[in-house]
């Protein structure tokens, strides 16, 4: 019996800007602090849109942008912020709500 393909391509499900923004916000909220989840979300969103469009706005070739989003050292902060802007997003800080018994910073 053949195994079903378990690969899920998130970029294929991020069809609207509202879906993409919600996905990005969820990844921001759940990132473990190293930025990896945020970079992966940006890569998914860039792939969901026409890669060339986003990379032109950021000022990086397609392959460099995509590789930079998943690299361990990631994008330079300025390129990261240009990518956010090119996707039509902006970052905002909110105060974390601490629940009883939550000792995290």
Secondary structure as a PSIPRED ss2 file (coil, helix, strand):
# PSIPRED VFORMAT (PSIPRED V4.0)

   1 X C   1.000  0.000  0.000
   2 X C   1.000  0.000  0.000
   3 X C   1.000  0.000  0.000
   4 X C   1.000  0.000  0.000
   5 X C   1.000  0.000  0.000
   6 X C   1.000  0.000  0.000
   7 X C   1.000  0.000  0.000
   8 X C   1.000  0.000  0.000
   9 X C   1.000  0.000  0.000
  10 X H   0.000  1.000  0.000
  11 X H   0.000  1.000  0.000
  12 X H   0.000  1.000  0.000
  13 X H   0.000  1.000  0.000
  14 X C   1.000  0.000  0.000
  15 X C   1.000  0.000  0.000
  16 X C   1.000  0.000  0.000
  17 X H   0.000  1.000  0.000
  18 X H   0.000  1.000  0.000
  19 X H   0.000  1.000  0.000
  20 X H   0.000  1.000  0.000
  21 X H   0.000  1.000  0.000
  22 X H   0.000  1.000  0.000
  23 X H   0.000  1.000  0.000
  24 X H   0.000  1.000  0.000
  25 X H   0.000  1.000  0.000
  26 X H   0.000  1.000  0.000
  27 X H   0.000  1.000  0.000
  28 X H   0.000  1.000  0.000
  29 X H   0.000  1.000  0.000
  30 X H   0.000  1.000  0.000
  31 X C   1.000  0.000  0.000
  32 X C   1.000  0.000  0.000
  33 X C   1.000  0.000  0.000
  34 X C   1.000  0.000  0.000
  35 X C   1.000  0.000  0.000
  36 X H   0.000  1.000  0.000
  37 X H   0.000  1.000  0.000
  38 X H   0.000  1.000  0.000
  39 X H   0.000  1.000  0.000
  40 X H   0.000  1.000  0.000
  41 X H   0.000  1.000  0.000
  42 X H   0.000  1.000  0.000
  43 X H   0.000  1.000  0.000
  44 X H   0.000  1.000  0.000
  45 X H   0.000  1.000  0.000
  46 X H   0.000  1.000  0.000
  47 X H   0.000  1.000  0.000
  48 X H   0.000  1.000  0.000
  49 X C   1.000  0.000  0.000
  50 X C   1.000  0.000  0.000
  51 X H   0.000  1.000  0.000
  52 X H   0.000  1.000  0.000
  53 X H   0.000  1.000  0.000
  54 X H   0.000  1.000  0.000
  55 X H   0.000  1.000  0.000
  56 X H   0.000  1.000  0.000
  57 X H   0.000  1.000  0.000
  58 X H   0.000  1.000  0.000
  59 X C   1.000  0.000  0.000
  60 X C   1.000  0.000  0.000
  61 X C   1.000  0.000  0.000
  62 X H   0.000  1.000  0.000
  63 X H   0.000  1.000  0.000
  64 X H   0.000  1.000  0.000
  65 X H   0.000  1.000  0.000
  66 X H   0.000  1.000  0.000
  67 X H   0.000  1.000  0.000
  68 X H   0.000  1.000  0.000
  69 X H   0.000  1.000  0.000
  70 X H   0.000  1.000  0.000
  71 X C   1.000  0.000  0.000
  72 X C   1.000  0.000  0.000
  73 X C   1.000  0.000  0.000
  74 X C   1.000  0.000  0.000
  75 X C   1.000  0.000  0.000
  76 X C   1.000  0.000  0.000
  77 X H   0.000  1.000  0.000
  78 X H   0.000  1.000  0.000
  79 X H   0.000  1.000  0.000
  80 X H   0.000  1.000  0.000
  81 X H   0.000  1.000  0.000
  82 X H   0.000  1.000  0.000
  83 X H   0.000  1.000  0.000
  84 X H   0.000  1.000  0.000
  85 X H   0.000  1.000  0.000
  86 X H   0.000  1.000  0.000
  87 X C   1.000  0.000  0.000
  88 X C   1.000  0.000  0.000
  89 X C   1.000  0.000  0.000
  90 X C   1.000  0.000  0.000
  91 X C   1.000  0.000  0.000
  92 X C   1.000  0.000  0.000
  93 X C   1.000  0.000  0.000
  94 X C   1.000  0.000  0.000
  95 X C   1.000  0.000  0.000
  96 X C   1.000  0.000  0.000
  97 X C   1.000  0.000  0.000
  98 X C   1.000  0.000  0.000
  99 X C   1.000  0.000  0.000
 100 X C   1.000  0.000  0.000
 101 X C   1.000  0.000  0.000
 102 X C   1.000  0.000  0.000
 103 X C   1.000  0.000  0.000
 104 X C   1.000  0.000  0.000
 105 X C   1.000  0.000  0.000
